[in-house]
Amino acid sequence: MAPEPKSDIAVGRRRSRTEDQLREPGERLGCAAVALLTVTGSITRIWSRSRTAAEFASAEIAAISSILIARSVAQREVVVSKHVRRTESGPVVARLIAVPVASGSQRPVGILVALWRATDPPFNKAAQAMLQGLADTLAQRLLANREENTGLLNWSGFCSRIEHFVATQAADASIAILYGNIDQLHLLNDARGMAAGDEAIAHCSLVIRRVVCSIRHAACRLSGDRFVVALPGHTVEQARLIAEKMRSEFETEAQRIFGAGVTVSISWGVVSSNSNPANVEHALTDAELACRAAKDRGRNRVETFESTDASMVRRHDDIDALRLLREALDNGRIVLYAQPIVPLLNLELPNSYELLVRIAAKDGRIAEPQEFMSAAARYQMLPELDRAVITTAFTQLRAAVPDDERLPFSFSVNLSANTLGVAGFDTWLLEAMQQHAIPPNQLTIEIKESTAASSLENLHRGMAGLVRVGVRFAIDDFGTGVNSLSHLKALDIAMIKLDGSYVRDAGRNARSQALVSAIVQLADSMGIVTVAEYVDQVALRTHLAALGVHFAQGFAVGRPEPLEEVLAVLPVAEAKRIA
């Protein structure tokens, strides 16, 4: 009979680094197989002399895994047996040495097992020393892929485990991805301190490890309070049940630790894919979207990704937009357009311009705000985007005129109310104005009315220092909120921009006309300048002037053009006209 070919279980499969480490001692010891087990007794890597040797080793290890766990993991013992029997009085079928894979006083992260068939040459004491040395080497590498505080894999270790899953499964085999995020952890940090938040993360990690310990898995803490679990061979429904168990147990654990008065929970998103590397990466994105949907729908729940769910589809689009925005910020692809704001009453006044943000995509097209602003808001990137807009605007404007000249026109930029409320932003902006010699009275900051109410106190605080030096503020889309008038009272506003929803038909709709007229009279009495947006007809421009609106903005008075082009054709002498 021809000798059986040496094998690593699957012929033609690329061996892992660990399997290569198992090969040398296996061949030197003359054993049938050397395997690396998890702390739950399942085989993660194995070297064997043949297919039948691998099958033999897998069967024998499965039969005694509980003993190995109890002694090698729980008691950290080296298990040496020269009489492995399948029944108490049956013949000896195998001999083995099992060594806990651990470093120092840390809990073992695995078990290293060498297995001999009864017909293989016997081993001696040197075999145990060799395996102990290998276990120490493996412990250093395996622990390098784990977080010390949580016991979970780090991202590098998780990716390595996923590669192994993909390599050892059929291409059409399922793999479920679970994405978890602790709900409102910042509230716990605020109430009990950062140490309480760290404790919640540690206990969440413990729950995850406990729930999945008996099944093949990879569990990782991505960062902060975000977790990912991969479950090879699981359908989406099976994975959902596991996620629900982790959610429920963490809720119970949190109440036990922090008390019923503190609500700490976790939301999970679940998706199942086949074992294709590209599909697994895509599945991770889908699982995150499902998790965010779970948070939107009340938190402390599990959601599965549905490609027909409108909110998840929108979030998927946001992920693409986020990549577009991130690449633009990292590579200086922020582009500004300028749209004129023209006087309607005093025609001697010069035009001013609103600077509008765009992104230059890698394919050369110019991306409009509707392609990325939703993602910027959803993923808290508005402050970073706002700073990039300010820096780009100041740099281009100052480059257009000599340092001792005034800018060629006054200008306005849209900033998020949340950005203005960030501690230190006002100081940063003042320093940027000084660095680029931007006169404060030539800058107007526009704030959308819809966002002003959400952070009114912080917004007021962020505006105060800027107003004192001469920066002006405008409320954009004025008249669309329920608190429009209270904003005029609470905030130091120099300008309001009338929303296009009632500007467009002010020439033919009596109610819109009355509303515009009333706002103009109120603004005039408070010394506030009015600007009508979305003026898209020449006749409407004339009608708005008759109603007393000070300025107009829209396609009928000027379309947005690249700021570079506007500056290129605008003579520096225009700066002399600005008071």
KOLSE-679803 format. One record per residue (C-alpha): residue in one letter; residue number from 1; z negated, y, x. Coordinates in nm, 3 decimals. Last residue first. Layout:
BEGIN
> A, NUM, Z, Y, X;
...
END
This chain:
BEGIN
> A, 579, -0.353, 10.059, -1.634;
> I, 578, -0.051, 9.840, -1.589;
> R, 577, 0.269, 10.042, -1.531;
> K, 576, 0.246, 10.022, -1.149;
> A, 575, 0.254, 9.642, -1.168;
> E, 574, 0.605, 9.660, -1.309;
> A, 573, 0.712, 9.793, -0.969;
> V, 572, 0.679, 9.439, -0.839;
> P, 571, 0.999, 9.363, -1.021;
> L, 570, 0.997, 9.064, -1.260;
> V, 569, 1.288, 8.832, -1.182;
> A, 568, 1.109, 8.591, -0.947;
> L, 567, 0.779, 8.610, -1.134;
> V, 566, 0.937, 8.483, -1.454;
> E, 565, 1.117, 8.207, -1.265;
> E, 564, 0.799, 8.087, -1.093;
> L, 563, 0.612, 8.097, -1.424;
> P, 562, 0.857, 7.852, -1.572;
> E, 561, 0.977, 7.985, -1.910;
> P, 560, 0.809, 7.986, -2.251;
> R, 559, 1.024, 8.144, -2.525;
> G, 558, 1.015, 8.513, -2.613;
> V, 557, 0.983, 8.745, -2.912;
> A, 556, 1.132, 8.535, -3.191;
> F, 555, 1.013, 8.216, -3.017;
> G, 554, 0.651, 8.315, -3.055;
> Q, 553, 0.384, 8.567, -2.960;
> A, 552, 0.311, 8.895, -3.134;
> F, 551, 0.078, 9.187, -3.059;
> H, 550, -0.123, 9.455, -3.242;
> V, 549, -0.113, 9.329, -3.601;
> G, 548, -0.124, 9.632, -3.834;
> L, 547, 0.027, 9.482, -4.151;
> A, 546, 0.350, 9.676, -4.089;
> A, 545, 0.368, 9.519, -3.742;
> L, 544, 0.338, 9.177, -3.906;
> H, 543, 0.639, 9.256, -4.129;
> T, 542, 0.853, 9.362, -3.834;
> R, 541, 0.776, 9.043, -3.643;
> L, 540, 0.842, 8.839, -3.955;
> A, 539, 1.191, 8.989, -3.979;
> V, 538, 1.260, 8.887, -3.617;
> Q, 537, 1.172, 8.524, -3.698;
> D, 536, 0.970, 8.267, -3.501;
> V, 535, 0.633, 8.440, -3.472;
> Y, 534, 0.425, 8.133, -3.392;
> E, 533, 0.112, 8.331, -3.297;
> A, 532, 0.002, 8.674, -3.424;
> V, 531, -0.219, 8.863, -3.177;
> T, 530, -0.510, 9.085, -3.283;
> V, 529, -0.722, 9.310, -3.057;
> I, 528, -1.092, 9.342, -3.139;
> G, 527, -1.261, 9.682, -3.175;
> M, 526, -1.498, 9.554, -3.444;
> S, 525, -1.348, 9.762, -3.727;
> D, 524, -1.000, 9.671, -3.605;
> A, 523, -1.087, 9.302, -3.617;
> L, 522, -1.206, 9.326, -3.979;
> Q, 521, -0.893, 9.518, -4.083;
> V, 520, -0.668, 9.269, -3.902;
> I, 519, -0.846, 8.972, -4.060;
> A, 518, -0.805, 9.121, -4.408;
> S, 517, -0.434, 9.193, -4.357;
> V, 516, -0.366, 8.844, -4.226;
> L, 515, -0.546, 8.690, -4.526;
> A, 514, -0.367, 8.914, -4.775;
> Q, 513, -0.029, 8.822, -4.624;
> S, 512, -0.114, 8.451, -4.631;
> R, 511, -0.215, 8.487, -4.997;
> A, 510, 0.097, 8.680, -5.090;
> N, 509, 0.334, 8.430, -4.930;
> R, 508, 0.672, 8.574, -4.835;
> G, 507, 0.628, 8.772, -4.513;
> A, 506, 0.301, 8.602, -4.417;
> D, 505, 0.484, 8.267, -4.419;
> R, 504, 0.465, 8.188, -4.047;
> V, 503, 0.134, 8.370, -3.989;
> Y, 502, -0.065, 8.146, -4.224;
> S, 501, -0.038, 7.816, -4.035;
> G, 500, 0.052, 8.004, -3.715;
> D, 499, -0.310, 8.078, -3.635;
> L, 498, -0.403, 8.440, -3.568;
> K, 497, -0.498, 8.500, -3.206;
> I, 496, -0.823, 8.690, -3.174;
> M, 495, -0.900, 8.926, -2.889;
> A, 494, -1.195, 9.092, -2.716;
> I, 493, -1.461, 8.835, -2.809;
> D, 492, -1.825, 8.857, -2.699;
> L, 491, -1.944, 8.554, -2.895;
> A, 490, -2.200, 8.515, -3.174;
> K, 489, -2.065, 8.764, -3.430;
> L, 488, -1.696, 8.685, -3.395;
> H, 487, -1.784, 8.316, -3.385;
> S, 486, -1.976, 8.353, -3.713;
> L, 485, -1.659, 8.483, -3.876;
> S, 484, -1.453, 8.175, -3.787;
> N, 483, -1.719, 7.921, -3.883;
> V, 482, -1.518, 7.701, -4.121;
> G, 481, -1.235, 7.667, -3.875;
> T, 480, -0.861, 7.742, -3.898;
> G, 479, -0.894, 8.121, -3.905;
> F, 478, -0.838, 8.186, -3.534;
> D, 477, -0.602, 7.944, -3.360;
> D, 476, -0.717, 8.087, -3.022;
> I, 475, -1.035, 8.294, -2.985;
> A, 474, -0.988, 8.538, -2.698;
> F, 473, -1.209, 8.632, -2.404;
> R, 472, -1.182, 8.920, -2.158;
> V, 471, -1.292, 8.922, -1.795;
> G, 470, -1.447, 9.257, -1.702;
> V, 469, -1.727, 9.181, -1.455;
> R, 468, -1.993, 9.155, -1.729;
> V, 467, -1.767, 8.935, -1.942;
> L, 466, -1.758, 8.673, -1.666;
> G, 465, -2.136, 8.663, -1.633;
> A, 464, -2.187, 8.614, -2.007;
> M, 463, -1.913, 8.363, -2.078;
> G, 462, -2.089, 8.053, -1.943;
> R, 461, -2.409, 8.129, -2.136;
> H, 460, -2.219, 8.185, -2.462;
> L, 459, -2.029, 7.859, -2.408;
> N, 458, -2.350, 7.667, -2.342;
> E, 457, -2.498, 7.793, -2.671;
> L, 456, -2.178, 7.741, -2.870;
> S, 455, -2.104, 7.388, -2.752;
> S, 454, -1.935, 7.214, -3.045;
> A, 453, -1.860, 7.540, -3.228;
> A, 452, -1.607, 7.659, -2.970;
> T, 451, -1.389, 7.347, -2.983;
> S, 450, -1.199, 7.414, -3.307;
> E, 449, -1.175, 7.786, -3.228;
> K, 448, -0.963, 7.716, -2.923;
> I, 447, -1.079, 7.926, -2.631;
> E, 446, -0.848, 8.171, -2.454;
> I, 445, -0.952, 8.333, -2.127;
> T, 444, -0.804, 8.676, -2.062;
> L, 443, -0.746, 8.794, -1.705;
> Q, 442, -0.614, 9.137, -1.605;
> N, 441, -0.957, 9.302, -1.639;
> P, 440, -1.100, 9.063, -1.379;
> P, 439, -0.857, 9.180, -1.108;
> I, 438, -0.741, 8.867, -0.920;
> A, 437, -0.784, 8.913, -0.543;
> H, 436, -0.710, 8.544, -0.469;
> Q, 435, -1.047, 8.469, -0.306;
> Q, 434, -1.230, 8.705, -0.541;
> M, 433, -1.086, 8.539, -0.850;
> A, 432, -1.167, 8.194, -0.708;
> E, 431, -1.526, 8.303, -0.639;
> L, 430, -1.561, 8.432, -0.996;
> L, 429, -1.422, 8.106, -1.129;
> W, 428, -1.664, 7.891, -0.925;
> T, 427, -1.959, 8.102, -1.038;
> D, 426, -1.851, 8.069, -1.403;
> F, 425, -1.813, 7.692, -1.356;
> G, 424, -2.165, 7.655, -1.219;
> A, 423, -2.317, 7.475, -1.518;
> V, 422, -2.042, 7.341, -1.744;
> G, 421, -2.017, 7.548, -2.063;
> L, 420, -1.684, 7.701, -1.968;
> T, 419, -1.541, 7.354, -1.921;
> N, 418, -1.674, 7.240, -2.260;
> A, 417, -1.508, 7.538, -2.427;
> S, 416, -1.182, 7.414, -2.277;
> L, 415, -0.970, 7.675, -2.106;
> N, 414, -0.644, 7.833, -2.220;
> V, 413, -0.505, 8.094, -1.983;
> S, 412, -0.423, 8.460, -2.037;
> F, 411, -0.224, 8.711, -1.834;
> S, 410, -0.203, 9.075, -1.743;
> F, 409, 0.115, 9.168, -1.561;
> P, 408, 0.271, 9.224, -1.218;
> L, 407, -0.060, 9.172, -1.040;
> R, 406, -0.206, 9.477, -0.871;
> E, 405, -0.096, 9.550, -0.516;
> D, 404, -0.302, 9.540, -0.195;
> D, 403, -0.246, 9.169, -0.135;
> P, 402, 0.129, 9.198, -0.169;
> V, 401, 0.281, 9.064, -0.491;
> A, 400, 0.416, 8.730, -0.616;
> A, 399, 0.191, 8.516, -0.393;
> R, 398, -0.111, 8.642, -0.589;
> L, 397, 0.037, 8.518, -0.914;
> Q, 396, 0.131, 8.176, -0.778;
> T, 395, -0.209, 8.108, -0.619;
> F, 394, -0.407, 8.238, -0.916;
> A, 393, -0.209, 8.026, -1.162;
> T, 392, -0.230, 7.704, -0.957;
> T, 391, -0.604, 7.744, -0.899;
> I, 390, -0.671, 7.821, -1.265;
> V, 389, -0.459, 7.530, -1.388;
> A, 388, -0.624, 7.289, -1.142;
> R, 387, -0.968, 7.407, -1.254;
> D, 386, -0.873, 7.348, -1.617;
> L, 385, -0.744, 6.997, -1.538;
> E, 384, -1.071, 6.902, -1.370;
> P, 383, -1.275, 7.042, -1.659;
> L, 382, -1.042, 6.876, -1.913;
> M, 381, -1.080, 6.528, -1.762;
> Q, 380, -1.345, 6.401, -2.003;
> Y, 379, -1.153, 6.081, -2.090;
> R, 378, -1.085, 6.172, -2.452;
> A, 377, -1.005, 6.537, -2.376;
> A, 376, -0.759, 6.464, -2.095;
> A, 375, -0.610, 6.177, -2.298;
> S, 374, -0.542, 6.407, -2.594;
> M, 373, -0.403, 6.671, -2.358;
> F, 372, -0.151, 6.432, -2.199;
> E, 371, 0.174, 6.400, -2.396;
> Q, 370, 0.104, 6.684, -2.639;
> P, 369, 0.085, 6.917, -2.338;
> E, 368, 0.457, 6.874, -2.257;
> A, 367, 0.578, 6.658, -1.967;
> I, 366, 0.852, 6.807, -1.748;
> R, 365, 1.101, 6.545, -1.632;
> G, 364, 1.162, 6.468, -1.266;
> D, 363, 1.094, 6.092, -1.272;
> K, 362, 0.758, 6.147, -1.099;
> A, 361, 0.642, 6.365, -1.387;
> A, 360, 0.605, 6.743, -1.348;
> I, 359, 0.315, 6.828, -1.577;
> R, 358, 0.293, 7.132, -1.807;
> V, 357, 0.029, 7.398, -1.864;
> L, 356, 0.093, 7.723, -2.050;
> L, 355, 0.026, 8.068, -1.905;
> E, 354, 0.006, 8.333, -2.177;
> Y, 353, 0.184, 8.648, -2.072;
> S, 352, 0.136, 9.024, -2.109;
> N, 351, 0.409, 9.263, -2.208;
> P, 350, 0.373, 9.626, -2.114;
> L, 349, 0.238, 9.891, -2.353;
> E, 348, 0.478, 10.170, -2.445;
> L, 347, 0.568, 9.986, -2.765;
> N, 346, 0.234, 10.073, -2.919;
> L, 345, 0.245, 9.891, -3.253;
> L, 344, 0.411, 9.550, -3.204;
> P, 343, 0.327, 9.481, -2.838;
> V, 342, 0.468, 9.163, -2.680;
> I, 341, 0.291, 8.843, -2.567;
> P, 340, 0.536, 8.671, -2.334;
> Q, 339, 0.531, 8.296, -2.266;
> A, 338, 0.472, 8.177, -1.909;
> Y, 337, 0.511, 7.816, -1.792;
> L, 336, 0.280, 7.655, -1.539;
> V, 335, 0.338, 7.328, -1.353;
> I, 334, 0.067, 7.088, -1.234;
> R, 333, 0.225, 6.832, -1.000;
> G, 332, -0.020, 6.879, -0.714;
> N, 331, -0.030, 6.514, -0.607;
> D, 330, -0.377, 6.403, -0.719;
> L, 329, -0.372, 6.614, -1.033;
> A, 328, -0.026, 6.494, -1.135;
> E, 327, -0.107, 6.128, -1.062;
> R, 326, -0.423, 6.152, -1.273;
> L, 325, -0.236, 6.319, -1.559;
> L, 324, 0.039, 6.056, -1.573;
> R, 323, -0.217, 5.774, -1.543;
> L, 322, -0.417, 5.931, -1.826;
> A, 321, -0.103, 5.960, -2.036;
> D, 320, -0.045, 5.588, -2.003;
> I, 319, -0.408, 5.525, -2.102;
> D, 318, -0.370, 5.773, -2.389;
> D, 317, -0.075, 5.577, -2.524;
> H, 316, -0.300, 5.272, -2.534;
> R, 315, -0.560, 5.485, -2.712;
> R, 314, -0.304, 5.571, -2.979;
> V, 313, -0.215, 5.203, -3.014;
> M, 312, -0.586, 5.127, -3.047;
> S, 311, -0.627, 5.384, -3.324;
> A, 310, -0.318, 5.257, -3.507;
> D, 309, -0.427, 4.893, -3.506;
> T, 308, -0.107, 4.685, -3.500;
> S, 307, -0.154, 4.573, -3.139;
> E, 306, -0.497, 4.443, -3.231;
> F, 305, -0.763, 4.422, -2.960;
> T, 304, -1.080, 4.249, -3.072;
> E, 303, -1.385, 4.455, -3.163;
> V, 302, -1.752, 4.373, -3.104;
> R, 301, -2.037, 4.593, -3.227;
> N, 300, -2.327, 4.807, -3.109;
> R, 299, -2.125, 5.127, -3.161;
> G, 298, -2.029, 5.283, -3.498;
> R, 297, -1.653, 5.262, -3.534;
> D, 296, -1.568, 5.492, -3.244;
> K, 295, -1.776, 5.277, -3.010;
> A, 294, -1.597, 4.961, -3.119;
> A, 293, -1.264, 5.142, -3.075;
> R, 292, -1.368, 5.223, -2.719;
> C, 291, -1.435, 4.854, -2.662;
> A, 290, -1.093, 4.763, -2.807;
> L, 289, -0.930, 5.007, -2.566;
> E, 288, -1.122, 4.854, -2.276;
> A, 287, -1.005, 4.507, -2.381;
> D, 286, -0.645, 4.630, -2.393;
> T, 285, -0.669, 4.770, -2.039;
> L, 284, -0.815, 4.443, -1.912;
> A, 283, -0.541, 4.252, -2.093;
> H, 282, -0.275, 4.443, -1.900;
> E, 281, -0.430, 4.329, -1.574;
> V, 280, -0.443, 3.971, -1.705;
> N, 279, -0.082, 3.993, -1.821;
> A, 278, 0.037, 4.103, -1.478;
> P, 277, -0.152, 3.817, -1.311;
> N, 276, -0.021, 3.558, -1.559;
> S, 275, -0.277, 3.320, -1.700;
> N, 274, -0.217, 3.384, -2.070;
> S, 273, -0.396, 3.653, -2.262;
> S, 272, -0.700, 3.693, -2.487;
> V, 271, -0.861, 4.023, -2.585;
> V, 270, -1.218, 4.134, -2.652;
> G, 269, -1.389, 4.476, -2.662;
> W, 268, -1.766, 4.493, -2.649;
> S, 267, -2.022, 4.756, -2.746;
> I, 266, -2.373, 4.756, -2.602;
> S, 265, -2.711, 4.863, -2.739;
> V, 264, -3.011, 5.080, -2.662;
> T, 263, -3.197, 5.248, -2.948;
> V, 262, -3.539, 5.370, -2.843;
> G, 261, -3.809, 5.376, -3.113;
> A, 260, -3.816, 4.996, -3.140;
> G, 259, -3.968, 4.964, -2.795;
> F, 258, -3.817, 4.995, -2.448;
> I, 257, -3.852, 4.640, -2.319;
> R, 256, -3.863, 4.432, -2.636;
> Q, 255, -3.611, 4.655, -2.813;
> A, 254, -3.377, 4.626, -2.515;
> E, 253, -3.401, 4.246, -2.511;
> T, 252, -3.321, 4.222, -2.882;
> E, 251, -3.016, 4.450, -2.845;
> F, 250, -2.913, 4.260, -2.532;
> E, 249, -2.934, 3.929, -2.717;
> S, 248, -2.717, 4.053, -3.004;
> R, 247, -2.444, 4.200, -2.785;
> M, 246, -2.434, 3.898, -2.555;
> K, 245, -2.408, 3.664, -2.854;
> E, 244, -2.136, 3.879, -3.010;
> A, 243, -1.942, 3.869, -2.683;
> I, 242, -1.968, 3.489, -2.681;
> L, 241, -1.847, 3.470, -3.041;
> R, 240, -1.557, 3.705, -2.959;
> A, 239, -1.459, 3.486, -2.665;
> Q, 238, -1.422, 3.184, -2.890;
> E, 237, -1.216, 3.392, -3.133;
> V, 236, -0.995, 3.530, -2.855;
> T, 235, -0.926, 3.182, -2.724;
> H, 234, -1.103, 3.059, -2.414;
> G, 233, -0.950, 2.856, -2.130;
> P, 232, -1.056, 3.102, -1.862;
> L, 231, -1.338, 3.339, -1.959;
> A, 230, -1.331, 3.674, -1.778;
> V, 229, -1.625, 3.913, -1.818;
> V, 228, -1.611, 4.287, -1.751;
> F, 227, -1.902, 4.533, -1.751;
> R, 226, -1.945, 4.910, -1.773;
> D, 225, -2.283, 5.085, -1.745;
> G, 224, -2.231, 5.243, -1.403;
> S, 223, -1.939, 5.074, -1.238;
> L, 222, -1.726, 4.766, -1.293;
> R, 221, -2.015, 4.524, -1.326;
> C, 220, -1.852, 4.184, -1.301;
> A, 219, -1.870, 3.845, -1.468;
> A, 218, -1.631, 3.560, -1.383;
> H, 217, -1.649, 3.250, -1.600;
> R, 216, -1.661, 2.875, -1.635;
> I, 215, -1.931, 2.794, -1.885;
> S, 214, -2.305, 2.720, -1.863;
> C, 213, -2.408, 3.055, -1.714;
> V, 212, -2.219, 3.261, -1.974;
> V, 211, -2.513, 3.370, -2.192;
> R, 210, -2.770, 3.395, -1.912;
> R, 209, -2.545, 3.592, -1.676;
> I, 208, -2.458, 3.843, -1.949;
> V, 207, -2.822, 3.879, -2.052;
> L, 206, -2.929, 3.941, -1.692;
> S, 205, -2.660, 4.205, -1.646;
> C, 204, -2.785, 4.381, -1.962;
> H, 203, -3.136, 4.363, -1.818;
> A, 202, -3.025, 4.531, -1.494;
> I, 201, -2.829, 4.800, -1.677;
> A, 200, -3.127, 4.876, -1.902;
> E, 199, -3.355, 4.898, -1.598;
> D, 198, -3.119, 5.143, -1.429;
> G, 197, -3.129, 5.358, -1.742;
> A, 196, -3.508, 5.347, -1.743;
> A, 195, -3.512, 5.456, -1.378;
> M, 194, -3.290, 5.750, -1.468;
> G, 193, -3.559, 5.905, -1.685;
> R, 192, -3.718, 5.810, -2.018;
> A, 191, -3.568, 6.046, -2.276;
> D, 190, -3.274, 6.193, -2.084;
> N, 189, -3.184, 5.860, -1.921;
> L, 188, -3.213, 5.683, -2.257;
> L, 187, -2.983, 5.941, -2.413;
> H, 186, -2.741, 5.903, -2.122;
> L, 185, -2.711, 5.532, -2.200;
> Q, 184, -2.527, 5.623, -2.516;
> D, 183, -2.393, 5.272, -2.580;
> I, 182, -2.369, 5.027, -2.291;
> N, 181, -2.004, 4.943, -2.223;
> G, 180, -1.853, 4.595, -2.237;
> Y, 179, -1.502, 4.463, -2.166;
> L, 178, -1.432, 4.096, -2.242;
> I, 177, -1.117, 3.928, -2.108;
> A, 176, -1.006, 3.589, -2.239;
> I, 175, -0.785, 3.354, -2.040;
> S, 174, -0.540, 3.123, -2.210;
> A, 173, -0.319, 2.866, -2.044;
> D, 172, 0.056, 2.943, -2.052;
> A, 171, 0.089, 2.976, -1.673;
> A, 170, -0.106, 2.655, -1.617;
> Q, 169, -0.442, 2.711, -1.459;
> T, 168, -0.563, 2.671, -1.100;
> A, 167, -0.390, 2.967, -0.939;
> V, 166, -0.466, 3.206, -1.227;
> F, 165, -0.835, 3.113, -1.225;
> H, 164, -0.849, 3.149, -0.847;
> E, 163, -0.688, 3.492, -0.859;
> I, 162, -0.939, 3.589, -1.127;
> R, 161, -1.223, 3.485, -0.894;
> S, 160, -1.086, 3.701, -0.614;
> C, 159, -1.049, 3.995, -0.851;
> F, 158, -1.411, 3.954, -0.962;
> G, 157, -1.534, 3.936, -0.604;
> S, 156, -1.357, 4.259, -0.514;
> W, 155, -1.485, 4.431, -0.830;
> N, 154, -1.846, 4.332, -0.764;
> L, 153, -1.971, 4.004, -0.902;
> L, 152, -2.296, 4.003, -1.094;
> G, 151, -2.642, 3.946, -0.944;
> T, 150, -2.752, 4.279, -1.094;
> N, 149, -2.935, 4.454, -0.810;
> E, 148, -2.776, 4.269, -0.516;
> E, 147, -2.423, 4.319, -0.640;
> R, 146, -2.198, 4.030, -0.552;
> N, 145, -1.889, 3.983, -0.337;
> A, 144, -2.085, 4.012, -0.012;
> L, 143, -2.314, 3.747, -0.158;
> L, 142, -2.026, 3.502, -0.156;
> R, 141, -1.935, 3.576, 0.204;
> Q, 140, -2.286, 3.558, 0.343;
> A, 139, -2.368, 3.252, 0.132;
> L, 138, -2.052, 3.074, 0.250;
> T, 137, -2.157, 3.109, 0.613;
> D, 136, -2.511, 2.987, 0.538;
> A, 135, -2.372, 2.691, 0.342;
> L, 134, -2.143, 2.603, 0.634;
> G, 133, -2.439, 2.595, 0.872;
> Q, 132, -2.639, 2.382, 0.627;
> L, 131, -2.342, 2.145, 0.595;
> M, 130, -2.329, 2.093, 0.971;
> A, 129, -2.704, 2.041, 0.994;
> Q, 128, -2.693, 1.782, 0.713;
> A, 127, -2.409, 1.593, 0.881;
> A, 126, -2.595, 1.589, 1.213;
> K, 125, -2.868, 1.383, 1.048;
> N, 124, -2.631, 1.085, 1.006;
> F, 123, -2.353, 0.985, 0.765;
> P, 122, -2.239, 0.633, 0.668;
> P, 121, -1.871, 0.534, 0.691;
> D, 120, -1.697, 0.530, 0.349;
> T, 119, -1.712, 0.219, 0.124;
> A, 118, -1.994, 0.355, -0.093;
> R, 117, -1.792, 0.671, -0.149;
> W, 116, -1.915, 0.978, 0.033;
> L, 115, -1.989, 1.316, -0.124;
> A, 114, -2.060, 1.653, 0.045;
> V, 113, -2.210, 1.912, -0.189;
> L, 112, -2.259, 2.286, -0.135;
> I, 111, -2.458, 2.444, -0.420;
> G, 110, -2.422, 2.802, -0.543;
> V, 109, -2.561, 3.154, -0.561;
> P, 108, -2.910, 3.055, -0.452;
> R, 107, -3.184, 3.309, -0.537;
> Q, 106, -3.256, 3.546, -0.253;
> S, 105, -3.533, 3.475, -0.003;
> G, 104, -3.301, 3.469, 0.296;
> S, 103, -2.941, 3.396, 0.200;
> A, 102, -2.853, 3.115, -0.036;
> V, 101, -2.609, 2.827, -0.083;
> P, 100, -2.836, 2.534, -0.168;
> V, 99, -2.743, 2.214, 0.024;
> A, 98, -2.642, 1.885, -0.143;
> I, 97, -2.590, 1.571, 0.072;
> L, 96, -2.435, 1.267, -0.089;
> R, 95, -2.392, 0.890, -0.098;
> A, 94, -2.184, 0.705, -0.355;
> V, 93, -2.135, 0.401, -0.574;
> V, 92, -2.457, 0.210, -0.506;
> P, 91, -2.470, -0.084, -0.747;
> G, 90, -2.646, -0.067, -1.083;
> S, 89, -3.019, -0.104, -1.147;
> E, 88, -3.087, 0.256, -1.255;
> T, 87, -2.733, 0.315, -1.377;
> R, 86, -2.453, 0.515, -1.220;
> R, 85, -2.607, 0.475, -0.877;
> V, 84, -2.629, 0.721, -0.587;
> H, 83, -2.815, 0.547, -0.305;
> K, 82, -2.778, 0.731, 0.024;
> S, 81, -2.928, 1.050, -0.118;
> V, 80, -3.005, 1.379, 0.054;
> V, 79, -3.090, 1.684, -0.157;
> V, 78, -3.171, 2.002, 0.036;
> E, 77, -3.428, 2.185, -0.170;
> R, 76, -3.412, 2.538, -0.311;
> Q, 75, -3.654, 2.446, -0.592;
> A, 74, -3.458, 2.588, -0.887;
> V, 73, -3.118, 2.581, -0.721;
> S, 72, -3.106, 2.269, -0.505;
> R, 71, -3.367, 2.065, -0.698;
> A, 70, -3.313, 2.137, -1.065;
> I, 69, -2.945, 2.222, -1.025;
> L, 68, -2.871, 1.903, -0.829;
> I, 67, -3.055, 1.693, -1.084;
> S, 66, -2.864, 1.854, -1.373;
> S, 65, -2.535, 1.801, -1.187;
> I, 64, -2.590, 1.425, -1.158;
> A, 63, -2.313, 1.290, -1.381;
> A, 62, -2.085, 1.591, -1.328;
> I, 61, -2.107, 1.543, -0.952;
> E, 60, -2.009, 1.177, -0.985;
> A, 59, -1.708, 1.252, -1.205;
> S, 58, -1.581, 1.541, -0.991;
> A, 57, -1.620, 1.338, -0.672;
> F, 56, -1.425, 1.040, -0.809;
> E, 55, -1.147, 1.264, -0.945;
> A, 54, -1.122, 1.442, -0.609;
> A, 53, -1.117, 1.109, -0.425;
> T, 52, -0.847, 0.985, -0.662;
> R, 51, -0.636, 1.291, -0.584;
> S, 50, -0.684, 1.243, -0.213;
> R, 49, -0.895, 1.335, 0.087;
> S, 48, -1.080, 1.606, -0.104;
> W, 47, -1.157, 1.973, -0.067;
> I, 46, -1.320, 2.139, -0.365;
> R, 45, -1.378, 2.490, -0.498;
> T, 44, -1.541, 2.622, -0.818;
> I, 43, -1.708, 2.302, -0.936;
> S, 42, -1.953, 2.343, -1.225;
> G, 41, -2.322, 2.281, -1.163;
> T, 40, -2.475, 2.583, -1.334;
> V, 39, -2.564, 2.745, -0.999;
> T, 38, -2.194, 2.727, -0.918;
> L, 37, -2.064, 2.437, -0.714;
> L, 36, -1.878, 2.423, -0.382;
> A, 35, -1.730, 2.080, -0.312;
> V, 34, -1.675, 1.857, -0.011;
> A, 33, -1.489, 1.532, -0.078;
> A, 32, -1.445, 1.172, 0.033;
> C, 31, -1.654, 1.205, 0.348;
> G, 30, -1.543, 1.138, 0.706;
> L, 29, -1.785, 1.397, 0.839;
> R, 28, -1.524, 1.561, 1.063;
> E, 27, -1.263, 1.569, 0.786;
> G, 26, -1.500, 1.721, 0.534;
> P, 25, -1.643, 1.960, 0.791;
> E, 24, -1.292, 2.098, 0.859;
> R, 23, -1.167, 2.104, 0.498;
> L, 22, -1.447, 2.300, 0.334;
> Q, 21, -1.359, 2.624, 0.513;
> D, 20, -0.995, 2.584, 0.408;
> E, 19, -1.113, 2.540, 0.051;
> T, 18, -1.309, 2.864, 0.081;
> R, 17, -1.005, 3.058, 0.204;
> S, 16, -0.809, 2.939, -0.095;
> R, 15, -0.539, 2.676, -0.084;
> R, 14, -0.195, 2.752, -0.226;
> R, 13, -0.106, 2.492, -0.486;
> G, 12, 0.172, 2.256, -0.385;
> V, 11, -0.016, 1.941, -0.481;
> A, 10, -0.319, 2.016, -0.698;
> I, 9, -0.651, 1.855, -0.609;
> D, 8, -0.658, 1.984, -0.251;
> S, 7, -0.467, 1.683, -0.125;
> K, 6, -0.431, 1.431, 0.152;
> P, 5, -0.164, 1.181, 0.055;
> E, 4, -0.279, 0.830, -0.041;
> P, 3, -0.198, 0.568, 0.217;
> A, 2, 0.094, 0.339, 0.137;
> M, 1, 0.000, 0.000, 0.000;
END
